[in-house]
Each structure stands twice: as structure tokens, then as C-alpha cells.
């Protein structure tokens, strides 16, 4: 029978004997003191150039319409001169012909004469031909027609597009096909909401691509040779900065009476967004106003305004999870600002099973930082390999082979997911850190095994023995591989602390021994980068990837 105790009570002595107060560890330095003690500041780096926001709907034009174009002979297609039609009739009369619509819009049927079909819808073509034949043949027969191909048309695309010009298509093509061939809407000057189709100088259709983007409505006429698609000048535009999303340019429909409702029709602010800030110019002076989302719909907007959706209200509580060896519930909603030991005081554990001196955290913000650091290291390594110089053709061939193997290594390494571990204990003393939303508290179990992974003959766990060194443990799993780096062995303690050394490291129960691969001497010019990536993977993600080099 065991006694339930909280982790906080078991670690009370260690908290009282901690040499550095937690508040002192986490308190930011005073700005005034730092300013007076700091030397003259070095010239600051040039500001990072932020990417310009893309217009809403820019993803429409990626050059894929031509590759995915259908035959175009849909039921609404209207027959034009030059189209080829297969006509079959059986019964009292037999016809099996492939005919071309002549310049006057007629099909000449043998024994029947000309049948006018220009302008007839594709789904009405069979009925039209049958009616013409029934004027001469009274017997029982049936007719089948098949429109084989449509006559190509050339359409001019001009105005606010990237590459104005004359483009080929078929009459039933959507206006998007021709706009896509012209490179899409010019982001700085073209309008997504003012597109006109002209025929003989007269407007036959007005289009607003927002109707298609938001409601799936896209009505375009059947094109004829010589038609013009005119993209008008971009109208009043506001930059919208959604919460946690990339900014986007929204073109307003009206010239001067646009409101926040026009923006809300395009951009969904998100369930947690509670305020909107509108920045712009009014009467020649800069202005910034903040509104509640509920009242933003009636706010007047002007060309050039910047609309920022924000989540200002902070929740009064955070949610953290507990994993490992504990009793009771594994998820807690606690007040913001709660510290680790304050929560653990309410977590019952069995002291015979839980290793309460080795508690650690997994934190999303740390995981994101580790992943970014790993990606930057991989980018630097890839550049070093691809830009390596070669003096001879033989060396160049070797470099190409090495670069290919390195690409494989980098591709595998990019898939690794760091754990985001925060070490919160050392020498059996827990630091009472402030918890963050989404933290995972790991309470490891007591264990009498040591895990050996990496460049060994057989990765497995073995029973702990205090009299054995790392080399002796490795011999128990078959020994090192030929690629093992015996001088820089990584040991992850039960509390997530890392120790790097040789084969004489003294191990403890619950340790994980990671044997990394050795970096070949021929990679001297980028060996430091490669070694850094290997150790980042091993420490942050517990992954050992062979380089193949």
C-alpha cells in the first residue's frame, strides 16, 4: 500500500535550499541600468524588408488553366462557323457524315440541304438537325449528333494585366483562362472588380471576380474572334492584417462610401479577435482608431487605410497538461501566472513510482525556436555544400555525388520535430517557473534501465549498473558501429539535462545514451555545420540520422 503525496511536498527541501530566487532568474534587467552600463551601441543592421501584401484573389492565376482545360463543348456552347459536327441517322434514312459548319453558319446534309445551326446551343443541336430532316423524311428514323471540336478564337487581353496581348482559346473558355494566359491581374494597378468584355467596341459583360471568389458566381459570354477583355484600374484598396495570418489587399467596390462591412464580407476575422484598428489619413493628418469587432461594420473606410484585427483580451486562465507517472486528471485549467510547483502541489503521485526530482516541461514556444534554429542550420549547410568549389572534373563529379547525398540527409532532417524541452530541475532541485498556455509537464517514472541508441550495433535498453561506463554499456548492445563518434557522446538525463563527453561518462538510471555519427574529414569545409545539425537533431528531437558520407 502506498501513500499519495504531492510533488511539491516532496521537493520542499530542495526549494528552500535553492541558491538563486526564481524571481531573480526571470525578472528582466532594468532598462536604465543597462543603458548606463552598456558601451556605445554598434551600428544597427538594416531593417528587414517585409514582403508586400498580395491582393485578395492573387492565387487564382498560377498558370494552371491551360493544363487543366476541358474540351469546352459544354451544353451551353453555341455553334460557330468552322465547328465540326458528326451526324448519324438510322432507320428510314441512313446518314454517317462528319460535316463542317460553313461561313454562313450552315451544315449541308446530303439529301436534305443546308441546315442553319450557327448560334444553336450544343444540347439543342440534335433536335435542330432532326427537325430539318423530318421536313423531308416521314418514316421512322432517329438522329444523333456530336460536336467534335470548337473553332479556336483569338481574344485580346489588355488593361491592368501583367502581359497584355492576343491569346488563343475556344469560345466557351472562361474569362479566367484568358486572364491567366496574360499573367493575371497586375497587383499594383489592375482591378479584380472592374473587368469588361468588349465586342465591336461595345460592352457585352461586366465581371467582378470577388463574386466568383466569395460566392462561386462567374458569368461570361461565349467568346468570338476579336473580343477584348479589358481589366480596369484598381479601385480604392485597404490593407487588411488578419490576426496570425499574412496581410492581404482588399479592393473596395465603392468609390467613397466603403465601410467595414465590405472588408468583413471578404475577410473572416476569427472567433477570438475582439478589436479592430484602422490607420490612415484624414484631412491631411495621420489617424489611428480602434473599434470593437461588433461595431466595425459601420466604420467608414478610405483608400490606403490599414485594417488590423487583434486579439487584445487575455484569458484569465491557461491550460496545461501532465504526462508521465501521476494519479488523477491529466489536464488543468489554471490562473495565468501560476508557477510549476504551485500546480504540482495538487498533483497526487506515488513516490515509489514517480521520479519527482526529474520533472521537465515541453513548451510550444521553445519547440518553435528549436525548429527555426534547426531549419537555419540546414539552410546554411545546404548552401555550403551546393556552393563548394571544384578545381577538376573528377573533383566536380565527387562534389555532385556528395551534394546529392547531403540533399537526402537535409530532406530527412527537415522532417524532425523538436520536443521543445525546458529543463526545470538540476541536482534534484526544481525551479518554480511560471507556466505558459499549452505547457506539458513531464513527470518521468523511476526506472532501472539505460537506453542506448544511435551508432551502435543494436539500439536497446539495458539494466542499469553503477559500476559500468558508457563504453561498457555499448559493448552490452554489440559495440559501436564504424561510423560512431566515440569522443562526443550525448547523454540525456531523466530530467532532460544534456551531457556530452567520451566513453567514460558515468551514467544514472533512466539515462538515454545517444551515439552520433562521425563527420568525415573530407567534409572539413562544412564539417562544423554538419556536426552542429547532427547534435541539434540528437538534443532537440532525439533523432540520429546517418549522413551517408
Beta strands, then each sheet from edge to edge (+ up, - down):
strand 1: 4-6
strand 2: 54-55
strand 3: 84-91
strand 4: 95-100
strand 5: 106-109
strand 6: 113-116
strand 7: 141-149
strand 8: 152-159
strand 9: 165-170
strand 10: 190-199
strand 11: 202-207
strand 12: 228-233
strand 13: 237-241
strand 14: 248-251
strand 15: 275-282
strand 16: 285-292
strand 17: 306-310
strand 18: 317-324
strand 19: 331-335
strand 20: 348-350
strand 21: 360-362
strand 22: 421-423
strand 23: 425-426
strand 24: 429-430
strand 25: 440-443
strand 26: 449-454
strand 27: 460-463
strand 28: 489-492
strand 29: 498-501
strand 30: 512-515
sheet 1: 1+ 20-
sheet 2: 2+ 14+ 13- 17- 15+ 16-
sheet 3: 4+ 3- 7+
sheet 4: 5+ 6-
sheet 5: 9+ 8- 12- 10+ 11-
sheet 6: 19+ 18- 25- 21+ 22-
sheet 7: 23+ 24-
sheet 8: 27+ 26- 30- 28+ 29-
end
